[in-house]
Amino acid sequence: MERKTILLLALCLLTGYAFAQRTVTGVVTDGESGTGLPGVNLIEKGTTNGASTDIDGNYSITVGENAILQFSYIGFQPQEIEVNNQTTINVTLLTDSETLDEVVVIGYGTQRKSDLTGSVSQVGGEDLQNLPAARVDNMLQGRAAGVQVSQISGEPGAATTIRIRGGNSIQGNNEPLWVIDGVIVGTDYNLSNLNTNDIESIDILKDAVAVSIYGTRGANGVILVTTKSGAGAQGTNVSFNLYRGQQSIVTQVDFLDGQEHAAYANEDAEFRQSAVPFPNLNEVPDIDWIDQVTQSAPVLNVDASVSGTSQNGRVNYYISGNYFNQDGLVRASGIEKYVFRANMDIKLSDLFKVGFRANLSSLRQENPKFNIDGLYLSTTPTRAIYDADGNFTALDPITDGISSNYEADIQLRQNHDQVTNLLGNAYLEFTPVQNLIFRTTISPEINNFKQNVFNPGALPNNLIIQNGGNATVNNSLRKGWINENTLTYNLDVGQNDRLTVLAGFTLQKTQFESSFARSQGLSNDVTGFNNLAFGSDPTRNEVGSSYNSFQLLSYLGRINYSLNDRFLFTLVGRLDGSSRFAPGNKYAFFPSGAFAWRMIEEDFIQNMNLFSNLKFRASFGLSGSQAIPSYRTLAVLNAANTTFGNVEKPGVVLGRPENPELKWETTRQLDLGLEMGFLDNRLAVEIDYYQKTTEDLLLNAQLPRQTGFVSKLQNIGKIENKGMELLINSANVRNNDFSWSTTLTISGNRNKVVDLGGVDFINLVTPAQQGGVGGRLIVGESVPVFTGVNYLGTWKSQEEIDQVGLGGNHDVGGPRFEDTNGDGQITEEDFIVLGSPQPDFYFGIGNTFNFKNFELDIFFQGTQGNEVFNSLTQTALFGRPETTKYKETLDRWTPENPTSDIPRAGTVASLSEVYNNSAMIEDGSHIRLKSLRLGYTFSGDQLGLRGVKGINVYITGSNLFVISDFRLKDPETSQFGRNSDNLSFGFSRGQYPSSRIISVGARVDF
């Protein structure tokens, strides 16, 4: 009986509650345009019951009696509406000028964009989502004014080179400082450790007042990455995202095919009166080696996240997992990674708040099994893959010498990296009194690296000489932590004045240790790198280890003052002390100041009825660069063996001299900026002019031979950068069904060498074999310049050769170079400046179109006016037949084609006869369709799926095409890889090819 009574009572309560509930529907629109607003959050006040509007602004929610609905949307004023007896409630949201005032992340804080006195660019995470790339820096190209990003290799996981307002150092590091969720990770952090879909925003600090808060590490600019949190979310949000794509080579270099190359080789031999290597052209192999070693490669990305805010709003969280797998265009290369992230903020009370950010990643990088430039340089199409017995070929068919067989390398070699990285940040905030916040953070990082390399004895170049295999194992461990402590005080002075004061103290320590072992003459190929003890040649076996450590202590401060919401003032200073310098030079202070005038607040500007925003700003200050590794001020002893009594004994010799006088490189920067808005900010324009001078450059100065050393690192140089940046954001069309917006960035930088410590020039790199110095620093010129002789075409007759009278051997149809100094010889004394890798300007332009549920994004980027030093041309146009040849050599000089300026086959006996020359300098201007994305969003109601908020399906194209006159097609590749200095920029010889990626994916939100 009692049970029946309870059941009856419960049924009555439930029935009463059901009758008390009602379903409310309506549409939420923009008060300015009348457009339906998608994704507006609405919640029944005091409960967790909520919903959101669909793509057209429609909503439906079931609420209880006496309910109050809360409507909120970023950029609009929130509203509360009592339901009463209504079943249809249409809502118009008004724009919130303060909310619309974009918040940007700056060093150790955030700030409204309207209050900024410095130059900061922001890239939203939505611009980067689902672009198929392993690293976030690949995606920044062209998206921020003053930030030049070069994708120097198409290898999966390969880093870019980034120059913010030009390079400041010559021999030091020029990469920007990366800061991830407030953690300073340095300039060389492996960004493959991050899931790009975890990123909320990227803020780029460019001028002195923005970067000097980072002191000795801010001179090259600072990139702040902020990951997502659950702040602002209603309830719990679950998201699942997957895309799969296919990669292909964007463009192919045009080389001679097998028969064409064999004919070239025979012509060369006949000219030199030697036996022809290919008596029967019909039997010559025709192997397209680039096609042989490359593939159409897949890329796969899966990520899921859970985010939200607790009912009382005191806890927000974001947790995500990511799997990414990208095979390389070159077979047996690629990257596979797993990333886990957890972010949480907890407000314990009105006094205390705690939180953490943790990112754990594990990746495996399959490195290419051969040098890619060797593929372009020396593997001719006449080289067969297999011999008549089905074995890999080991000999070059033209020289009959041993050379690598790249197909064998792919099948037999092993070379991979395994990396585990943990990056964390935990903080405590204490608010003892109103407006005063104390924040302390501890940020550890652990990075474990292992590389395994195995070259088996079965490789044809090892097998033919019975050399056995070899294996190498490299290990390294980096451990570090940063402790930062800041006090922030905010004060409203009167109605329109605001004061913010920041003071801080930081400590950092990093330790790095590594070891390696290399074993030669392995007696079998079974164990590979797993048992180095099988190495049978102890005289060639090697072991080694190293240790590195540095510490940094800093004091920092910043004052921001807003006067009448018109005049903005900023003062910043940081004192850094580094263990990398000797006593007396360990500490340096880097101050800066800025002023901004919000002219739009002036009556005479408002009366013009022209501007919706107008602000002038100016800044000046100092920032620094350590630019050297640890222990560089100390003398070094190098290992060297000697013989006593016919017995070899270990010993040491002086490796380099000490220099305790070394100090920081210092950059002085002036920035003038103007921000303008028109048509209610539908058109926003931002213009910046900057001028930077870096002094006390670290350069290796030549020493007299009697010192026993060749050079010594000293502070002796000066370099200057100046330029302009333009940013335009335009809302071209905006109505109920269709919108179109455009973003354009254009930047130009001019740099030059001001001083080199009393010398006129310094030779840098030799990019071509025996071609002489191809890069040089010259006072008054840009950094660097390309040098060589002027190529005049071919000798057209013996009479012409005799009339000019140059020394050396010259043949009709052979290459002719200009004797600049008139001494009758072609030498490096005839070298002139041939070009520069610095572009006149670089740009990016993006357009976004929205039509009902469709969204289309198109983004182009490129450069104009830069040159590229193509060192492959030395062999592919001038060289001997054992190297690859451009297709254009079909039009070479012959007795039947005597007007050609392409050298005759056989007229170059040695590469020493072909100095770096103007034929090797090419226009690097290009435009690239960087990304194209087409998406369509379904609401859960459309599909009849309960619990599903929306499904976005999309197709994305990345690096779809590049338009360029460059022979090697992609002018961004770099012969010297990702060198952080300014010395080897702009040289190419045929590197890992860039890929076109087309992917299809879907994102489901619950």
Summary of the structure (lengths in Angstrom):
residues: 1006
radius of gyration: 32.6
end to end distance: 44.0
largest distance: 126.7
contacts: 3440
relative contact order: 0.12
helix: 13%
strand: 50%
